[in-house]
Amino acid sequence: MLNLSFTAPVLIDAEVLTQLPHHLRKQTPSSWADANKGGKIIDSFLEGPAYDRLGNLYVTDIPHGRIFRITPSLAWELVLEYDGWPNGIAIHADCSVWIADYRQGILKLDPASGKLETVLGHRNSESFKGINDLTFDSHGSCYFTDQGQTGMHDPSGKVYRLSPDGRLDCLVSNAPSPNGLVVDEIAQALFVAVTRANAIWRGPMQKDGSVSKMAAFQTFFGTSGPDGLALDEQGGVAMAHGSLGGAFLMNARGEVTHYVRSPCGNMVTNLAYIPGTNTLIMAESESGSILRAELPAKGRMLYSHQKP
């Protein structure tokens, strides 16, 4: 059952906004593709869309360790190429670009100089399993998922919160593949896309900062599962699905109200609203495309667009 009205979700067809240019596609082997794509040559795998205050869209290319900036005129610029596997991106109020890197932890990029530094590479000298995604709350705390290769066979993925003062709290320790996440500060809840359980979890956040009564908000199906998440102003949750060819929009009760269909490829991995609009941007990783669609409500304002 998708919703209590017993009706099909409204179908919205997305369109291609832009695609990774041919000259930036790398037809070379990568250790990431060896481990995750059966050794196939993967010219790119786009993830982590995030907008800065100038209207630039940042995306990652996991297998080749690249950060791209797409200007408002849709020009692609290579900001950085390094020895890592960058996945999710969140932009700080000070305009720095924070990166969830599977191999290196939480990194911070100065987009002006290209300088890259490590924010958090380990927890008490213990390496992470493999960090996937991150987000900020309005106070500047960074929430991130430590996914690694966890799944239903090994439900040991974690969700952490790194406070501005450096305190690190583990909020969830039993997730079978935690991926995208968002913090709803109006409803005082944490949402986590749990990919290999094919579900979105929701946990009320307590006054002491802990998460309690974590439960399944909505469940799905498919060979992969929920990936990136984004919130709108009406309490809706937009979710990219890694194998069902699009994104789903749920209302505050968890009912699926809309399905946004990809025109190219089935692997919609992450998404973001263009700030101040109801335009949803999605990364489709099979084709190296950035998609766009108009949704009913505007996206929730992010920490990146608050004044530092």
C-alpha positions as CSV (number, residue, x, y, z in Angstrom):
1,M,0.0,0.0,0.0
2,L,1.6,3.3,-1.1
3,N,-1.0,5.7,0.4
4,L,-4.3,5.8,2.2
5,S,-6.2,7.1,-0.7
6,F,-5.4,3.9,-2.6
7,T,-4.5,5.8,-5.7
8,A,-1.3,5.6,-7.8
9,P,1.3,8.2,-7.2
10,V,1.3,11.2,-9.6
11,L,3.7,10.5,-12.4
12,I,6.2,13.3,-13.2
13,D,8.6,12.8,-16.1
14,A,12.0,14.3,-15.5
15,E,14.1,15.8,-18.3
16,V,17.9,15.8,-18.9
17,L,19.4,19.1,-17.7
18,T,23.0,18.2,-18.7
19,Q,25.3,15.3,-19.1
20,L,29.0,14.7,-18.3
21,P,30.8,15.9,-21.5
22,H,32.6,13.2,-23.6
23,H,36.0,14.7,-23.0
24,L,35.6,14.2,-19.2
25,R,34.5,10.6,-19.4
26,K,37.4,8.3,-18.4
27,Q,37.5,5.0,-20.2
28,T,40.0,3.5,-17.8
29,P,39.9,0.7,-15.2
30,S,39.4,1.7,-11.5
31,S,39.6,-0.3,-8.3
32,W,36.1,1.0,-7.4
33,A,34.7,-0.6,-10.5
34,D,36.6,-3.8,-9.9
35,A,34.9,-4.1,-6.5
36,N,31.4,-2.7,-7.3
37,K,30.9,-3.2,-11.1
38,G,32.5,-6.6,-11.7
39,G,35.6,-5.0,-13.3
40,K,33.7,-3.2,-16.0
41,I,35.1,0.0,-17.5
42,I,33.0,2.7,-15.8
43,D,33.7,6.1,-17.4
44,S,32.0,7.9,-14.5
45,F,29.6,7.4,-11.6
46,L,28.0,10.7,-10.6
47,E,26.8,11.3,-7.0
48,G,26.3,13.9,-4.3
49,P,24.6,17.0,-6.0
50,A,24.8,20.1,-3.9
51,Y,24.3,23.8,-4.7
52,D,26.4,26.7,-3.5
53,R,25.1,30.3,-3.0
54,L,26.3,31.3,-6.4
55,G,24.1,28.7,-8.2
56,N,26.9,26.3,-9.0
57,L,26.1,22.6,-8.7
58,Y,28.8,20.3,-7.3
59,V,28.8,16.6,-8.1
60,T,31.2,13.8,-7.4
61,D,32.6,11.0,-9.7
62,I,33.3,8.1,-7.3
63,P,35.6,5.7,-9.3
64,H,37.9,8.4,-10.6
65,G,38.1,10.6,-7.5
66,R,36.8,13.8,-9.1
67,I,34.8,16.8,-8.0
68,F,33.0,18.7,-10.7
69,R,31.3,22.1,-10.6
70,I,28.5,22.8,-13.1
71,T,28.0,26.5,-13.5
72,P,24.5,28.1,-14.0
73,S,25.2,28.2,-17.7
74,L,25.8,24.4,-17.5
75,A,29.5,24.5,-18.1
76,W,31.3,21.5,-16.5
77,E,34.5,22.4,-14.6
78,L,36.9,19.9,-12.9
79,V,37.6,21.3,-9.5
80,L,39.6,18.5,-8.1
81,E,41.0,15.0,-8.9
82,Y,42.6,13.1,-6.1
83,D,43.2,9.6,-4.8
84,G,39.8,8.9,-3.2
85,W,36.3,7.7,-3.7
86,P,34.1,10.8,-3.1
87,N,30.4,10.2,-2.7
88,G,28.1,12.6,-0.9
89,I,28.6,16.4,-0.7
90,A,27.2,19.0,1.7
91,I,28.2,22.6,1.5
92,H,28.9,24.5,4.8
93,A,27.6,28.0,5.5
94,D,31.2,29.2,5.2
95,C,31.1,28.0,1.5
96,S,33.5,25.1,2.0
97,V,32.5,21.8,0.3
98,W,32.4,18.9,2.7
99,I,32.9,15.4,1.1
100,A,31.9,12.0,2.3
101,D,34.8,9.9,1.0
102,Y,34.5,6.1,1.3
103,R,38.2,5.7,1.7
104,Q,39.4,8.8,3.5
105,G,36.5,9.9,5.8
106,I,35.1,13.4,6.0
107,L,37.0,15.9,3.9
108,K,36.8,19.6,3.3
109,L,37.5,21.4,0.0
110,D,38.1,25.1,-0.4
111,P,36.5,25.6,-3.9
112,A,38.5,28.8,-4.5
113,S,42.0,27.3,-3.9
114,G,41.3,23.6,-4.5
115,K,42.9,22.9,-1.1
116,L,41.6,19.6,0.4
117,E,42.0,18.8,4.1
118,T,40.7,16.0,6.4
119,V,38.0,16.9,8.9
120,L,37.6,13.4,10.3
121,G,39.6,10.4,9.1
122,H,38.8,7.9,11.9
123,R,37.1,7.4,15.2
124,N,39.4,6.9,18.1
125,S,42.1,5.5,15.7
126,E,39.6,3.0,14.3
127,S,38.9,3.3,10.5
128,F,35.4,3.8,9.3
129,K,33.7,1.0,7.2
130,G,33.2,3.4,4.3
131,I,31.5,6.8,4.6
132,N,28.7,7.4,2.1
133,D,26.7,10.6,2.6
134,L,26.4,13.6,4.9
135,T,24.2,16.6,5.8
136,F,24.2,19.6,8.1
137,D,21.6,20.8,10.6
138,S,21.0,24.5,11.1
139,H,23.5,24.6,13.9
140,G,26.4,23.3,11.8
141,S,26.5,19.8,13.1
142,C,27.4,17.3,10.4
143,Y,25.5,14.0,10.3
144,F,27.0,11.2,8.2
145,T,26.5,7.5,7.3
146,D,29.2,4.9,7.6
147,Q,27.9,2.3,5.1
148,G,30.8,0.2,3.9
149,Q,29.6,-3.2,2.6
150,T,27.0,-3.7,5.3
151,G,23.6,-5.2,4.4
152,M,21.0,-7.6,5.6
153,H,23.8,-10.1,6.2
154,D,25.7,-7.6,8.3
155,P,23.5,-4.9,9.9
156,S,26.3,-3.0,11.4
157,G,26.2,0.3,9.5
158,K,26.3,3.5,11.6
159,V,25.1,7.0,11.6
160,Y,27.2,9.7,13.3
161,R,26.9,13.3,14.3
162,L,30.0,15.5,14.4
163,S,29.3,18.7,16.3
164,P,31.1,22.0,15.6
165,D,33.1,21.6,18.8
166,G,34.5,18.2,17.6
167,R,32.3,15.9,19.6
168,L,31.4,12.7,17.7
169,D,28.2,10.8,18.7
170,C,27.1,7.5,17.2
171,L,23.3,7.7,16.8
172,V,22.6,4.5,15.0
173,S,24.7,1.3,15.0
174,N,22.6,-1.4,13.4
175,A,21.7,-0.3,10.0
176,P,22.0,-2.7,7.0
177,S,23.6,-0.2,4.6
178,P,22.8,3.4,5.8
179,N,23.1,5.8,2.8
180,G,21.4,9.2,2.3
181,L,20.1,11.2,5.3
182,V,18.3,14.4,6.3
183,V,17.5,16.1,9.5
184,D,13.9,17.5,9.9
185,E,14.3,20.1,12.6
186,I,10.7,21.1,12.4
187,A,9.5,17.5,13.2
188,Q,12.6,16.8,15.3
189,A,13.4,13.6,13.3
190,L,16.3,12.0,11.5
191,F,15.6,10.2,8.2
192,V,18.0,7.6,6.9
193,A,17.9,5.7,3.6
194,V,18.8,2.1,4.4
195,T,19.7,0.8,1.0
196,R,20.0,-2.9,1.4
197,A,16.9,-3.1,3.6
198,N,15.1,-1.2,0.9
199,A,13.6,1.2,3.4
200,I,13.6,4.7,4.8
201,W,14.0,4.8,8.6
202,R,12.7,7.6,10.7
203,G,13.8,8.3,14.3
204,P,12.6,11.0,16.7
205,M,15.4,13.2,18.0
206,Q,15.5,13.7,21.8
207,K,16.4,16.8,23.7
208,D,19.7,15.3,24.6
209,G,20.5,14.8,20.9
210,S,20.0,11.1,20.9
211,V,17.7,9.2,18.5
212,S,15.0,7.0,19.9
213,K,12.3,4.6,18.5
214,M,13.9,4.3,15.0
215,A,11.3,2.7,12.7
216,A,10.6,2.1,9.0
217,F,9.0,5.2,7.6
218,Q,8.4,3.6,4.2
219,T,9.6,0.4,2.4
220,F,10.3,-0.3,-1.2
221,F,11.6,-3.1,-3.4
222,G,14.2,-3.7,-6.2
223,T,17.7,-5.0,-6.7
224,S,19.0,-1.8,-5.0
225,G,17.3,0.6,-2.7
226,P,16.8,4.1,-1.3
227,D,19.8,6.4,-1.8
228,G,19.9,10.2,-1.5
229,L,17.2,12.2,0.4
230,A,16.0,15.8,0.4
231,L,13.2,17.6,2.4
232,D,10.6,20.1,1.1
233,E,8.9,22.9,2.9
234,Q,5.7,20.8,3.5
235,G,7.5,18.1,5.4
236,G,7.8,15.9,2.3
237,V,10.7,13.6,1.8
238,A,12.2,13.1,-1.7
239,M,14.1,9.9,-2.2
240,A,16.4,8.7,-5.1
241,H,16.1,4.9,-5.7
242,G,19.1,3.1,-7.1
243,S,17.2,0.5,-9.2
244,L,13.7,1.7,-9.9
245,G,14.5,4.3,-12.5
246,G,13.5,7.5,-10.6
247,A,12.7,9.2,-7.4
248,F,9.8,9.0,-5.0
249,L,8.1,11.8,-3.0
250,M,6.5,11.0,0.3
251,N,4.4,13.2,2.5
252,A,5.0,13.7,6.3
253,R,3.0,10.5,7.0
254,G,5.1,8.4,4.7
255,E,2.6,8.0,1.9
256,V,4.1,8.0,-1.6
257,T,2.4,10.9,-3.5
258,H,4.6,11.3,-6.6
259,Y,7.0,9.3,-8.7
260,V,9.6,11.1,-10.8
261,R,10.6,9.0,-13.8
262,S,14.1,9.1,-15.3
263,P,14.2,9.5,-19.1
264,C,17.6,7.7,-19.3
265,G,18.9,5.0,-17.0
266,N,17.5,3.3,-13.9
267,M,20.2,4.3,-11.4
268,V,19.1,7.5,-9.8
269,T,21.5,7.8,-6.9
270,N,21.1,11.2,-5.3
271,L,19.1,14.4,-5.5
272,A,18.8,18.0,-4.3
273,Y,16.4,20.9,-4.7
274,I,17.6,24.1,-6.5
275,P,17.6,26.4,-3.5
276,G,14.4,28.5,-3.2
277,T,12.6,26.6,-5.8
278,N,10.5,23.4,-6.3
279,T,12.9,22.1,-9.0
280,L,14.4,18.8,-8.0
281,I,17.8,17.9,-9.5
282,M,18.8,14.2,-9.7
283,A,22.0,12.4,-10.5
284,E,21.5,9.4,-12.9
285,S,24.7,7.5,-12.7
286,E,24.4,4.9,-15.5
287,S,24.3,7.6,-18.2
288,G,26.3,10.3,-16.4
289,S,23.2,12.6,-16.5
290,I,21.8,15.4,-14.3
291,L,18.0,15.4,-14.5
292,R,15.5,18.0,-13.4
293,A,11.8,17.9,-12.5
294,E,9.2,20.3,-11.0
295,L,7.7,19.1,-7.8
296,P,4.7,20.5,-5.8
297,A,6.6,22.3,-3.0
298,K,9.9,24.2,-2.6
299,G,12.9,22.5,-1.1
300,R,13.7,23.1,2.6
301,M,16.4,25.8,3.1
302,L,19.8,24.2,3.8
303,Y,22.6,25.2,6.1
304,S,24.7,26.1,3.0
305,H,22.4,29.1,2.4
306,Q,22.5,30.5,5.9
307,K,24.9,33.3,6.7
308,P,28.1,32.1,8.4
